[in-house]
Structure formats: structure tokens, C-alpha cells
């Protein structure tokens, strides 16, 4: 699936970031850096190359993904502090909600999804009561 300019704008991305992503497929800084053990992870149904030892946040940012979750009211959120103090980078990892992308290391075959609200469907929440 190829995302268009309008898809990114509707997800809370700005046009500058969309154009930057389209012109540079991997946003990692590469001068003087050697990476080993590339792995495939799935991000919202799309395959993304990541490297063992980097955090999920780094892999997502390098792939041009800025919107990581939406609050209960639908406000977009992404990486903010990068050190686990805020909740800007919460994602679903292999179905587990509220994982901080900036603190969780990449592993082979991870399935990462954009988190909506508290990360649980309303029906699941009601079943726990």
C-alpha cells in the first residue's frame, strides 16, 4: 500500500515530514556507522527493516513514522522525550498495549501497531470489569 500526501496529512503528519520521507527512505544517520543484524518488523501491516540493538522508536523514526498513538480524544502523539518519562510513544507490541517505543528494543518478527487511546478495545475493557 502506497500512502499519499493526503494520507499523511490526515494522520497528523505535516507536509514537510511527508516530503522528507519520500525523498529519503531511511532516515538513519549513516556516516561512520556500521549496523549489524538487520531484522524485519511489521509496523501497521507494513514490513520495515530495523537493526537489533536499536529501540522501536529509532526504527519507526528511521522509517519516517512519526504518529505512534492517538489519545482518547484522537490527538496525535509521537516520540517526545525519548527516555521513557512521558507517554508520547506508546504503541501496541505483539498485541500488548502501552509499550514505550523509546524503551523497547527491536527483536525479529515484532508486530507493532499504532495505539488508539488506552490501547484496548472498549469491549475488552468492559469484560475486565
Protein Blocks (a to p, Z undefined) as FASTA:
>chain_A
ZZdfklmmmnopafklmmmmmmmmblcdfehpacehiadddeehiacdddehiafklmmm
mnopablbdcfkopacddfklnopammlgcceehiahiafklpccdehiacdddehjhpa
fklmmmmZZ
